[in-house]
Amino acid sequence: MTQPATSAARSTGSRPSCAGVVLAAGYSSRMGELGAKPLFSLGGSTVLERAVDLLRQGGADSVIVVLGHRAEEVVPLAERAGAEIVFNTNYPEGMFSSVQAALRALEEYNTPVDAAAFLPTDCCLVRSAAVRALYRVFADSPESIIRPSYRGSPGHPIFVPAHLFSAVQAHDGRQGLRGALESHPMIDVPVWDRHTTWDMDTPEDYARAQRAAARLHAPTAGECLALLEDVQGLPPQAVAHGKAVARVARLLAEGINKTHAQRHVLDLDLVTAAGLLHDIAKGEPHHETEGGHILRGLGLDAVAAVTEEHRDLTWKEDAPATEREVVYLADKLVRGPMLMPVEQRFAEKIAFHADDPAEVAAIRGRLGRAQAAHDRLAGMLGQTPFELALQNAADRDGFVVWSCPDDDPAC
């Protein structure tokens, strides 16, 4: 194999270097007639190319692909992805033999890397933001193994520091890479990406992955809660408010879609995610704008576009109702986890700022825009949004009842 280029940043000592390793040598035996997993189409690419790209975008200086079964078919994809290729002649012995083949290849580098990030090829839906989060922890703790943890479940990729390469090479293979690493310091990093725990062994798994690939723009409710609670550490009351807004927003969006009042069909997954995450930066100055920056940094541009104006917006008369307007209004109908008419929600703010005429005038302006949005949606729904939410989403005391909208057990 050829030697990957060494990053200039590493040569100056400013950041540790990492080689991504895609393990793609297995038989894919449980896929039956579907064939070899690295060749599968998924989300506009192939499984192998997605795996290479996510490691590179996550911070890997170079990416190695370890091949074995049907290697001659996979080589063109690895070359097209710009990966280095290692052939594992021992692939019938299992995945750990591919780990060791990759480490032998890394020993040939004139400039050693500081770590290797191992990723089975069928874990190709991991978002690059999760890999970047792992890399940041590794940069701070370069002597430790770094592993993602989604709601308490370990996943991939696993960052292995270079000083453990020889120990992994000497391991007898029992329990694979996990067995080789179990006696060494390991840091489990909370992540919000459920795909770090996924694999793809059967045709049913592949069908699930195809569905998931189509909605990567909108994290599941479980992923949103992992982001809020495990990664960002938001307090319970902030999470409860997000749940309430998401529940009401989804109810409104479902109602609009059912009435066929407009051509634009609302994305229910996006509405739910934006409702849950709209206050991700609550407590920060201009929290709606700061929240958008956080979400865009995580690759959630579509969610950010919905949430960035949830505090106040102007809805043009000739514009359809989009996910943005629905989440905006849902937020105006909910205080904490409690459903509340728009007028009452703003009356409390006006009373609080009664001694500040300029602020009261600004609040009244926002109230007028919220009332206008409420009335327009009422015309689409055939009843007021408040009435719809009160009838279908609130308990007898007016608290919005959370209902998980998808099959992610983490929510």
Summary of the structure (lengths in Angstrom):
residues: 411
radius of gyration: 24.8
end to end distance: 44.9
largest distance: 78.3
contacts: 1386
relative contact order: 0.09
helix: 51%
strand: 12%
